[in-house]
Amino acid sequence: MAGWDNPDVDVLQRVNGLARSTPGWVDSTLGFLSEYGVLFGLMVLGVWAWWVARRRTDAVAAVAGLLWAPLAASVAYLVNFPIRELVARPRPFIDHQDLEVLVPGKTGFSFVSDHSTLTMAIAVGIFMVNRRFGLAAIALALFQGFGRVYAGVHYPTDVVGGFALGTAVVLLLAPLALALLTPLTRTIATSPRAGWLVRARSASETESGAGSGSESEAESGSESVSRERGLAA
């Protein structure tokens, strides 16, 4: 066991040791980003990816895929709960009290990292739909994983385990999830009121609608003139 733990602890101490030589505001910022900021950034990326996906020809499937991303993260979180309780690995600052802990108040077990599981699940889910946004999301997830080690609240293997769990849940359950979600998004797309959530209205459709309205107004106006002339006669 010691042969397995030593590299883990060595990387932890090297990364966390950086916190001793950086300004306090840097530590506070990285601690905040690793706890909340990256998750918020992924939410923004997900909404942006959804906005773009609505204009694709395969909008129904694309939106279904993006809907699966946060759902997969929730499933991965639930799967992680029994793993964390079974392994029961203490937080690194419990066994290594010389660490700089930047996110106080952590009392749960360390393996697997919830944050790493959630962020990578969302990132891979986005990547499955849009590679450009997905690569940015994966970069954020990797940064978040680094931040958890830097903050002294997780071992590197906790983070790697979270990345693996989040990725596995997204990919393995995707066929079943999309088989259920795609009919739902297809139904929403046909709704007069909620259709915009799945498929954006194109400019040509807008112009067509405006043109139809103008033609109807013109026809209505000509009919009114004809009636007035008839009455005058």
C-alpha positions as CSV (number, residue, x, y, z in Angstrom):
1,M,0.0,0.0,0.0
2,A,2.9,2.3,0.8
3,G,4.2,1.9,-2.8
4,W,0.8,3.1,-4.1
5,D,0.4,6.0,-1.6
6,N,3.9,7.5,-1.9
7,P,3.6,8.9,-5.4
8,D,0.2,10.2,-4.6
9,V,1.4,11.9,-1.5
10,D,4.5,13.3,-3.2
11,V,2.4,14.9,-6.0
12,L,0.0,16.2,-3.4
13,Q,2.7,17.9,-1.3
14,R,4.4,19.3,-4.4
15,V,1.2,20.9,-5.8
16,N,-0.1,22.0,-2.5
17,G,3.3,23.3,-1.6
18,L,2.9,26.0,-4.3
19,A,0.3,27.6,-2.0
20,R,3.1,28.6,0.4
21,S,4.9,30.7,-2.1
22,T,1.9,32.4,-3.8
23,P,0.1,35.6,-2.6
24,G,-2.9,35.1,-0.4
25,W,-5.3,36.4,-3.1
26,V,-4.1,33.8,-5.5
27,D,-4.8,31.0,-3.0
28,S,-8.2,32.4,-2.2
29,T,-9.1,32.7,-5.9
30,L,-8.0,29.2,-6.7
31,G,-9.8,27.8,-3.7
32,F,-13.0,29.6,-4.8
33,L,-12.7,28.5,-8.4
34,S,-12.1,24.9,-7.4
35,E,-15.1,24.9,-5.2
36,Y,-17.7,27.0,-7.1
37,G,-16.2,28.9,-10.1
38,V,-15.5,26.0,-12.5
39,L,-19.0,24.6,-12.0
40,F,-20.5,28.0,-12.8
41,G,-18.2,28.3,-15.8
42,L,-19.4,24.9,-17.1
43,M,-23.0,26.0,-16.6
44,V,-22.3,29.0,-18.8
45,L,-20.6,26.9,-21.4
46,G,-23.5,24.4,-21.4
47,V,-26.1,27.2,-21.9
48,W,-24.0,28.6,-24.7
49,A,-23.6,25.2,-26.4
50,W,-27.4,24.8,-26.1
51,W,-28.0,28.2,-27.8
52,V,-25.8,27.2,-30.7
53,A,-27.2,23.6,-30.9
54,R,-30.7,25.0,-31.5
55,R,-29.5,26.2,-34.9
56,R,-28.1,22.9,-36.1
57,T,-29.9,20.6,-38.5
58,D,-29.8,17.9,-35.9
59,A,-31.0,20.2,-33.2
60,V,-33.3,17.5,-31.7
61,A,-30.5,15.1,-31.1
62,A,-28.0,17.8,-30.1
63,V,-30.3,19.3,-27.4
64,A,-31.0,15.8,-26.1
65,G,-27.3,15.2,-25.8
66,L,-26.8,18.5,-23.9
67,L,-29.7,17.6,-21.6
68,W,-28.0,14.3,-20.8
69,A,-24.8,16.1,-19.6
70,P,-26.2,17.5,-16.3
71,L,-28.4,14.4,-15.8
72,A,-25.3,12.2,-16.3
73,A,-23.4,14.3,-13.7
74,S,-26.3,13.7,-11.2
75,V,-26.2,10.0,-11.9
76,A,-22.4,9.9,-11.5
77,Y,-22.8,11.7,-8.2
78,L,-25.2,9.1,-6.9
79,V,-22.9,6.3,-8.1
80,N,-20.1,7.9,-6.2
81,F,-21.8,8.1,-2.9
82,P,-21.6,4.3,-2.0
83,I,-18.0,4.2,-3.5
84,R,-16.9,7.0,-1.2
85,E,-18.5,5.4,1.9
86,L,-17.1,2.0,1.0
87,V,-13.5,3.2,0.5
88,A,-13.7,5.6,3.4
89,R,-10.5,7.4,2.6
90,P,-9.8,10.3,5.0
91,R,-9.1,13.7,3.5
92,P,-5.4,14.3,2.9
93,F,-5.2,17.1,5.6
94,I,-6.2,14.5,8.2
95,D,-3.1,12.4,7.7
96,H,-0.9,15.2,6.5
97,Q,-1.4,18.2,8.8
98,D,1.4,20.2,7.2
99,L,-0.8,20.9,4.2
100,E,-2.2,24.4,3.3
101,V,-5.9,23.9,3.3
102,L,-7.6,26.5,1.2
103,V,-11.2,25.2,1.4
104,P,-12.1,24.7,5.1
105,G,-15.0,22.8,6.5
106,K,-14.5,19.6,4.4
107,T,-15.6,16.6,6.6
108,G,-16.6,13.9,4.1
109,F,-14.3,11.2,2.7
110,S,-11.8,11.9,0.0
111,F,-12.2,9.2,-2.7
112,V,-13.7,9.7,-5.2
113,S,-13.8,13.5,-5.6
114,D,-17.4,14.7,-6.1
115,H,-16.3,17.9,-7.8
116,S,-14.1,16.1,-10.3
117,T,-16.8,13.6,-11.0
118,L,-19.4,16.3,-11.7
119,T,-17.2,18.6,-13.8
120,M,-15.8,15.8,-16.0
121,A,-19.3,14.3,-16.5
122,I,-20.6,17.7,-17.7
123,A,-17.6,18.3,-19.8
124,V,-17.7,15.0,-21.6
125,G,-21.4,15.4,-22.1
126,I,-20.8,18.7,-23.8
127,F,-18.0,17.3,-25.9
128,M,-20.2,14.6,-27.3
129,V,-22.4,17.3,-28.8
130,N,-19.9,20.1,-29.6
131,R,-16.2,19.5,-29.7
132,R,-15.2,23.1,-29.6
133,F,-17.2,23.8,-26.4
134,G,-16.4,20.4,-25.1
135,L,-12.6,20.9,-25.3
136,A,-13.1,24.2,-23.3
137,A,-15.2,22.3,-20.8
138,I,-12.7,19.5,-20.4
139,A,-9.9,22.1,-19.9
140,L,-12.0,23.7,-17.1
141,A,-12.6,20.3,-15.5
142,L,-8.8,19.5,-15.6
143,F,-8.1,22.9,-14.0
144,Q,-10.7,22.2,-11.3
145,G,-9.0,18.9,-10.6
146,F,-5.7,20.6,-10.2
147,G,-7.4,23.2,-7.9
148,R,-8.7,20.4,-5.6
149,V,-5.2,19.1,-5.0
150,Y,-3.7,22.6,-4.8
151,A,-6.3,23.4,-2.1
152,G,-5.3,20.4,-0.1
153,V,-8.7,18.7,0.0
154,H,-8.0,15.8,-2.3
155,Y,-5.3,13.4,-3.3
156,P,-4.4,13.3,-7.1
157,T,-5.9,9.8,-7.3
158,D,-9.2,11.1,-5.9
159,V,-9.3,13.5,-8.8
160,V,-8.3,11.0,-11.4
161,G,-10.9,8.6,-10.0
162,G,-13.5,11.3,-10.3
163,F,-12.6,12.0,-13.9
164,A,-12.8,8.3,-14.7
165,L,-16.1,7.8,-13.0
166,G,-17.8,10.9,-14.6
167,T,-16.5,9.9,-18.1
168,A,-17.6,6.3,-17.7
169,V,-21.2,7.2,-16.6
170,V,-21.6,9.6,-19.5
171,L,-20.4,7.3,-22.2
172,L,-21.8,3.9,-20.9
173,L,-25.3,5.2,-20.3
174,A,-25.5,7.6,-23.3
175,P,-27.2,5.1,-25.7
176,L,-30.0,4.4,-23.2
177,A,-30.3,8.0,-22.1
178,L,-30.5,9.4,-25.6
179,A,-33.0,6.8,-26.6
180,L,-35.3,8.2,-23.9
181,L,-34.4,11.9,-24.2
182,T,-34.5,12.3,-28.0
183,P,-38.3,11.5,-28.3
184,L,-38.8,14.1,-25.5
185,T,-36.9,16.8,-27.3
186,R,-38.6,15.9,-30.6
187,T,-42.0,16.4,-28.9
188,I,-40.9,19.7,-27.4
189,A,-39.7,20.8,-30.8
190,T,-43.2,20.5,-32.3
191,S,-44.8,22.5,-29.6
192,P,-45.9,26.0,-30.7
193,R,-44.9,27.6,-27.4
194,A,-41.9,25.5,-26.2
195,G,-40.4,24.6,-29.6
196,W,-37.8,27.4,-29.4
197,L,-36.2,25.4,-26.5
198,V,-35.1,22.8,-29.0
199,R,-35.0,24.4,-32.5
200,A,-34.3,28.0,-33.1
201,R,-36.6,29.8,-35.6
202,S,-34.5,30.6,-38.7
203,A,-34.3,34.0,-40.3
204,S,-36.0,32.7,-43.5
205,E,-39.0,31.4,-41.4
206,T,-39.2,34.8,-39.7
207,E,-39.1,36.6,-43.1
208,S,-41.7,34.2,-44.5
209,G,-44.0,34.8,-41.6
210,A,-43.6,38.6,-42.0
211,G,-44.2,38.3,-45.7
212,S,-47.3,36.2,-45.2
213,G,-48.6,38.8,-42.8
214,S,-47.9,41.6,-45.3
215,E,-49.7,39.7,-48.1
216,S,-52.7,39.0,-45.8
217,E,-52.8,42.7,-44.9
218,A,-52.6,43.7,-48.6
219,E,-55.4,41.2,-49.5
220,S,-57.5,42.5,-46.7
221,G,-57.0,46.0,-47.8
222,S,-58.0,45.3,-51.4
223,E,-61.1,43.5,-50.3
224,S,-62.1,46.5,-48.2
225,V,-61.6,48.8,-51.2
226,S,-63.8,46.6,-53.3
227,R,-66.6,46.6,-50.7
228,E,-66.5,50.4,-50.5
229,R,-66.8,50.7,-54.2
230,G,-69.7,48.3,-54.3
231,L,-71.5,50.2,-51.6
232,A,-70.8,53.5,-53.4
233,A,-72.3,52.1,-56.7
